[in-house]
Amino acid sequence: MAKDLIISVYLLMFRTIFNISKLIPQRKKTVFVSSFGDNILYTVEALKKQYNGEIIILKDEKCKYFFLEDTQVTVVPFQLKKPKHFLHSIYHLATCEKVFVDNYFGFLAATDFKENVECIQLWHASGAVKRFGLADPSIEHRTQKANERFRKVYQRFDKVVVGSDKMAEIFKKSFNLTEDNILKTGIPRTDFFYEDHVEIEEKLNKKYPELKNKKVILYAPTFRDHQLTNPDIQLDLNQMYEALHEDYVLLLKLHPAVNTNFANPYPDFIIDVSSKEKINQLLLITDLLITDYSSIPYEFSLLNKPMIFYSFDLEEYARARGFWEDYHTMTPGPVAYTTQEIIEIIGNEFYNYEEIQQFSNMWNEYSDGQSSQKLIQTLYESHHIPKDHSIKVTQ
C-alpha cells in the first residue's frame, strides 16, 4: 500500500507538470527515452540521415550507452534526483511529435500525449522465453491499482517494433495489442551483426591477450531477483578450469544489475567482463555461449554459433516467471543442469547448427541488416534509401 501511494504521488506530480507543458506549442521534435540504449543508438543514427527536426535523448540512469551530441541531438539526464533536467525532460515529452521508448516506463501512465503524437516501443529483446506484461504470472500478486497502472502504460504504445511474427504474437498477448500496433521492420540493433567488425575484434584481442590461441566461452546468465548483492555463480569454476583451461578462456558477463565483487581464482582462464564490454561486441569473439533464460540467444543465433543452456533452477524459474512454450523445445542447443554436463557437452561438441539456423530464421525474420532504415522510412514516410546504403554506428 505504501509503495502504491508513493507511486501515485509521483505520477500525479508528473501528470501535472506534463499537462502544463502541453500548453506550450508542439515542435518538430522526436524524443527517445533510453534505458538499454542499443536500439535507440541505431534508430537515432538512421533518423539523422532523413530528419531535420530536433532529436532529444532522455537518458535513464540505468543506461550505460554514450550518445554523441551535435547540432541536432541533445542528451538530457532523465532522473528525478536532477530536478532541472527532470523538468526539462517532461517538457520535451509534452511538446514532441514522436516518442520512442526501449523499456517499460511507469511515467507513461501519466502522459496523455497530444492526439497526433506516436509512442513507439523499441523493446530491448528480440525474442522471449519467459512471460512478461499481462502474461506474467506475478500479475496475480500485484494490487489492483498496480495492474491498472501497467495497463495504462501498455495503452500508450501506438506501435511496437518486432523482428518476427512469433514475437508479434507475444507482444499482442503481453501488452493487449492488435496487429495494427505491430511494426514488422526488424530490430534496429541487429544491424550491428551485418557490419564489418575487424577493428572491434582486433581491439578485444589486444585488450585480452589471454584469448590468444584459445576458444572463447561466454557465460551470460539471466538476472535473478536475489542476486543484487550476491552474484552466486552456479558454475563450478574449479571443474571448468581443470577440464577446459588448456583450450578455452571463460568470459563472465553477469547481469548489469548485479553488484559483483567477484574474486577471480583463475585469472589466466577466467575474465570478468561484466561491467567492461558491450554484449554484442563480446558475441563477435565468442565461440560458445552458455546462458539460460536470457534474450541473448536470439541475436547470437545470427552468427550461427553453438549455445548451451545451463538451467540449474529450471523448475523453480518456470514456476516464478512462466515460459511461453516448453523450455526444451525453445532452446536451439543442449540443456545442462550441472557443470559436469556442460563439460561433457563441450567435449563431445554436441551442437546442431541446422537447429540454430532455423531458430534464427524464426526469430530474426525481419532483421536483415536494414532494420533501422526500414523503421524510419515507415514512420516518417521519407524518401527511399538504396538497399546497399548501410548505417555505420560507432559503439
N, C-alpha and C positions, 0 to 999 in steps of 0.2 A: 504493500500500500504506500509506504513512504517513497519508494522508487517511482511509482506511478505519479505521485504528487509532484516530485521534483521534475520529472519529465514534462508533466502538464504545464508547470510554471514556465519551464524553458520554452516550450512550444508556443505558449501564449505570448511571451516576450518576442519570440521570433516572428510570429504572425503579425503582431502589432507593428514592428519595425518594417516588415515586408510590405504590409498594406499601405503604410505611409510612403514608402519608397516607390510604390506603384503609381503614385500621383505624378511622379516625375516622368517626362516623355520618354518613350521607348527609343533605344538607339540601335544602330546596325552593329550588333554585338553578339558573339557566341561565347557562352560560359561553359567551362569544364570544371567539374568537381572531382578531384583526384585523390583516391586512397591507395590504389595499387600503382597506377601511373603508366604502365607499358602500353595499354590500348590507347590511352589519351595521347601519349607521345607520338605514336604513328598517325593518329587521326589529325592531330594539330599540324603535323608536317604536310599531310595531304591537303588540309584545308587552306594553308597559307599559299599554296600554288594557285588557288582558284577564287579566293575570297579577299575582298579589300576592307572588310569590316574589322572591328576590334575583336581580339581574342583574349579572353581573361581565363587564367587557370587558377582556381581556388584550391590551394594545396592543403589537404588534411594533414594533421601532424603525424599520422602513420605513414604517409607517403615518403618513400626514400628516393624517388626519382628526382634528378636535377633537370629543370626545364630552362632552356635559354630564353632570356627576354630580348626583345628587339623593338623596333618602332611599332610593330603590330601586336606583339604578345606581351602581356603583363601577368606576372605571377604574384598572387596575394595569399599570405598565410590565412587559412580558414580555421581559426582557433578562438574559442571563447576567452581564453586567457590573454589574448591580444585584442582588447576591445575595439581599438581604432580599425584594425584590419577586419575584424569580425563584422562591424557595422558596414564597412565598405563592401564586404563580400555579399551581405544581404542586399545592398543597393544594386550590385551587379546582377544578382539573380532576379530582382524585381524589374529591371529595365532592359533585359536582353531579348533576343528573338529565338534563340535555341539554347537548351541546357543539356549537356552530356554528363552523365554520372557513371562511375565504374564500380559501384557497390550499393549496398543498402544504406541509405542515409535517412535517419529519422526526421530530419528537419523538413523533408518533403511533405510530411503530414500537415505542415503549416503553410505551405506555399500554394496559394490559389493563383496560378500563373494567368497572365492575360490570355485572352482567347486564341490569339494567333501564335502563341509560344508552343514549341515542341520540346518535350523532355525525352531524351534518348538514353536508354540503359546500355552501356558498354560493359556488360558483366565480365568479371575477372577470370572466368573459367570457360574453356571451350567445350567441356562436357561435364557430366555429373555422375558420380557413383552414389553419393548419399543424397537424401531428400532435403529440401530446404523450402523456405517460404511457407505457403499454405499446406504443403505436403509434409512438413517437418513434424515428426511425432511429438515433439516437445510443445507443440501448439496447445495441446490439451492441458498443460500445466501453467499456461500463461493466464493472466487475468483477462476479463472481457475487454477492459479498457486498452490493454496492451494489444490484443488482437485487432481491435478497431484501428489503432494507430498503424499497425502493419498493413492492413487493407488500404488505408488512405495513401500510404506510401506507394503501394503497388499500382493504385489507380492513377498515379501521376505518370506512369510510363506510357507515353504515346507510342513509342517504338522500342523494341528490344532487338539488338543485333545478335545474329546466330551464325554458326558455321555449318549447321546441318539441320535437316528435317527432324532428326532424332532429338536434338537439343531444343528445337522449336516446340515440340510436344511437351517437353519437360517444363519449359517456361510457361506455357499455357496453363498447366496444372498448378505450378508453383505460385504464379502471380495473378491467376484468374484472368488470362488474356485470351484474345481471339486471333485468328490468322491475320487480321488487319493490323495487329500490333507488331507483327514479326517482320524484321528486315533480314533477308537472306543474302547478305553481301559478304559474309565471311568475317573472321575475327581479325581486326587490324594488326595486332601484334604478331600474328603468324606470318606476316610478310617478311619478318626477320629471317625465317628459315629458307627463304628463296634468294637471299642476298649472298654476296661474296664475303667470306669470313676469315680469310687468310690472316689478316692483321690481328684479329681477336684471338685466334688460336695461337699465333706466334707470341702474343703478349702473355697469355696464360702459361704457355710452356716455359717462357723465360722467367716468369714470376715464381713458378713452382718447379724447380729443377728436379724434384722428386719424381716427376712424371716421366722423365726420360727413360725410354725403352721399357715402359710398363703399360699395362692395360689399366684403364680408369673405371673404377666402380663409384657411382654416386649414390649415396644413401640419403633420401629426401622424404622423411615420414610426414604424415599429416599431424597437424597440431591437435593436442588433446587438452581438454579444459584444465586438468590437474597439473599441467606441465609449466605453468608460468614461472615458477621458481626452481623447478627440478626437471630437466630435460629427460631424465630417466631413460637413457638409451638402452633399448632392449636387445640390441645386438651383443653377442658375446665377443668383445673385441680381442680377447686373448685367443679364442678359437680362430677368428678371422685372420689374425696375424700369423699364427702358426701354420695355417693351411695355405695362405694366399700371398704372403708378403714378398715372395721371390718374383712373382709375375705381375702383381697388381698393386695399385695405390687406391686407398679408400678416401673419397671426399665425403665429409659430413656437412649436409645442408639442412640444419634444423629450422623449424618454422620461425619467422621473424618475431613472432610474439613471445617466443621462449627466451627467457633471460638465462643464457647458458654461461656457466663458469666451468666449462669442460676442461679437465686436466688430461692432456694428451699423453697416453702411456707409450705410444709408438710413433714419434714424430717422423720417422723415415717411411712409415706406412700410412698413417692417418693424417689428413689435412682438414682442419676445421675451417670451412668456407661459409659458415652460417651468416655472418654479417659483412662479408667482404666482397662477394661476387654476385652478379645477377644470374638468376637461374637459367635463363635461355642461353647465356654465354657458356655456362658450365655444361649444358647439354651437348654443345658442339664437340667438346673434347671427351665426353663420356662414352665408354664402350658398353657399359651395362648399368642400367638404372634399377635400384632397389627402392620401392616405395610401398604404399598400402592403399589408402582411400583418397589420395590427393588427385588434383586435376592435371598434374604434370604429364602423365602418360598420353593424354590426348594430343599434345603438341610434340612430345618426344617421338611419337609414332611417325611423324612426318619424316624423321631421319631414318626410319626402318632399322632401328637398333633394338636389341633384346632388353626385356624387363623381367624382374622377379617381384612378386607381390608378397611382402612379408607381413602377414596378417595374424600376428600372435594373439590378438584380442578380438577376433572376428565376431564371435557370438555376442560379446558384451557391446561392441561398437554397433552391431546391427540392431540390437535392442534399443540402444540410446538414440541413434541417428536415423536408422532405416535406410534401406537401399532401394533403388528404382527397379532392379531386377536381381535375380540370383547372382551373388557376387562372383561365383566361379565362371559363370557364362559371360560376365562383363570384362574379364581381365584377359588381355592379349599376351599372356605369359603364365608360367607356372606359379602356383601359390605355395608359400612355405610358412610353416608355423614355428620353426626353430632355426637357430643359427646353423646347426648341423645340416639341416635340409637345404639351406641356402648354399652351403659349401658343396654339397653333393650335386646340386643343380649346376653350379658353376663348373665343377669338374667334368660333368657329363655333357655340358653345353646343350642342355635340353631346351632349345628355342625353336619356335615355329614362325619363320619370317613371313610366310604367307598369311598367317593369322594376324600378325602385326599390320601388314598392308591392308587387309580387309577392315581392321579396326580403324585405321587412319582414313580410309575411304568413306567409312560410315560417319565418323565424327568431324572430319575436315572437308566435307562435301563441297562447301562454297569458299573455303580458304585456299586460294590458288596463287597467292603472292601479289594479288591486286586488290586485296580486301579494303585497304584504306581508301584507295581511289574510288572503288565502286560505292563505298558508303557515302563519300562526299558528293559524288555525282548524283546519287539517288536523292539525297536530302536537299541539295542546293540546286538541283536541276541545271547544273553547269555544263559547259561545253565538253565535248568528248575528248578524252586524252588517249593518244595512241597506246595500244596494248603493251608495247615494249618500254614505255616511259616509266621506269621504276623509281621508287622513292627511297633514297638512301638516308638512313637515320643513324646518327652517332649516339651511342648509349654510354 
